[in-house]
Amino acid sequence: MQAQTTQTTQTTQTKYSPQTVTGMHFWTPTIFSIKTTRPPGLQFTAGQFVRLGLPGDDGELIWRAYSFVNSPAEDTLEFYVITIPEGQLTPRLSELKVGDELFVDHTAYGFLTLDRFTGGDDLWLLATGTGLAPFVSILRDPEVWQRFKRIFVVHSVRWERDLAYYEELRHFSHPDVDPALVDKLHFAVSVTREQTPGALYGRITSLLASGELEKAVGATLDPATSRIMVCGNPDMIKELRAWFTGKGYAVSRTATPGPLVLEKQW
């Protein structure tokens, strides 16, 4: 997740610290994943995000928020980033090399977490672009596999080349997840700007409205049994909020849990 914030280096290191980049993987020239060391004591819940920072031209730290890709139990932090050419931070992030320093806040934020739900048999995770990041974190954590009978992941991108984490989700395996449970996972992708073998064609909203998405995964959405998480660009969030609330899905609130949780990521 990216948020528009800037902060100076006046903050003490009890609030943030420099961490070491341990890996850079480019899915495309502009889409990449960063791995770093983890600050001691940093705790978070799968689905949350944290601020990352690098010095700007004036020496002040430029901060943006990114969802964790790694599970809460992993020692290495992982983030999924798309370069925004006119952005202040992402071009700098894309130039990092293994061994470089990246500042990491020590506080995690966000409500795209399983504790926003009560009940439910099926979990639907609907993402566009880098909005997939928190869902990979959730899938790498044992809780989701123990809690839900079926898990449906839908990742929508513009071009086939943008399908990051595709092989991991097609053949899911993680040391913390019981292999006997992974058959609960049903994974579908949609590509919006080109026809791609094995992928749906079109936006998630259109695929829901036509019934094509439910047909593709072999399941039916039901407010009584389905729990929905949505993460992606603001237009997609607006469209899916309207679509789901129109079908009887209430947005989950702290005081009044519902079957729908949404978070913008761009």
Buried (B, 14 or more C-beta within 10 A) or exposed (E): BBBEEEBEEEBEEEEBBBBEBBEBEEBEEBBBBBBBBBBEEBEBBBBBBBBBBBEEEEEBBBBBBBBBBBBBEBEEBBBBBBBBEEBBBBEBBBEBEEEBBBBBBBEBEBBBBBEBBEEBEBBBBBBBBBBBBBBBBBBBBBBBBEBBEBBBBBBBBEEBBBBBBBEBBEEBEBEEBEEEBBEBBBBBBBBBEEEBEEBBBBBBBBBBEEEBBBEBBEBEBBBEBBBBBBBBBEEBBEBBBEBBEEEEBEBBEEEEBBBBBBBBBB
